[in-house]
Amino acid sequence: MDGDLGDFLRSRRARIQPEELGLTPYGRRRVPGLRREEVAQLAGVSVDYYIRLEQGRGPMVSDAVLDSIARVLRLDATEQAHLKDVARPKKRSTPTPSQRVRPGLRLLLDTLSTAPAFVFGRRMDVLAWNALGDAMIGYADMSPRERNVPRQVFLDPAARDVYTDWEAVAAEVVGYLRLDAGRHPDDEELSALVGELSVKSEHFRRLWADHQVKEKTHGVKLVSHPVVGELTLPYETLTLPGDPDQLLVVYTPEPGSPTAERLSVLASWTASSLHK
């Protein structure tokens, strides 16, 4: 995805006012935030070098330089890792393998009978789920194309009813998709997905242009279910050894909480439906 490095750096520069770094503002600024010359000065590199870097014309840049720029731009750990991904994009030498979930992992999902659980793959494709996860979201009734979190969140009108905190979910999804794009810059399917969402969703276009990046680790989802009502769902995300492009996401309601009780009702309702 050409231009990602320059766009990312410009978006980070725009967040920081010169006064925050002890600089004296001078002259009228055509754009908000730091000038390129100021970033170069504070990072200890020449202005020409920084400009060429931001334009994608620089040589292979060292960790030391990127760390200095990250310090000036006050990047967090996730943003710093993303900067290194887009500054030194990795080229894929072999085609992306098909996304297959190991049989043992599917068995593991089925053992999690009291917690909704899912396996996400590249581009946030939903590869597998357990019975309670399906009862919560309904992936089994979707086509393979629809089993993609960004498509569901931005293109399915019902998503705003399902996710009580839809704005937060949308920002999280785009932030993670940005990370995926940085790690896999030559993924044609990812480029096509971003293009599709950009055309069909103004909200996605705006969030994508912000260049926010976010790792999917843990958090809380608020889900409104048509059968059992409001669910407050803490979740944990695990990267799978041997399958680094797959994530196991398990929702972990507090035992005895209203959400745990409602999930128990949902599990019973699902089991009775299956045996009818």
Buried (B, 14 or more C-beta within 10 A) or exposed (E): BEEBBBBBBBBBBBEBEBEEBEBEEEEEEEEEBBBBEBBBBBBEBEBEBBBBBBEBEBEEBEEEBBBBBBEBBEBEEBBBBBBBBBBEBEEEEEEBEEBEBBEEBBEBBEEBEEBBBBBBBBBBBBBBBBBBBBBBBEBEEBEEEEBBBBBBBBBEEEBBEBBBEBEBBBBBBBBBBBBBBBBBBEBEEBBEBBEBBBEEBEBBBEBBEBBBBBBBEEBEBBBEBEEBEEBBBBBBBEEBEEBEBBBBBBBBBEEEEBBBEBBBEBBEEBEEEEEE
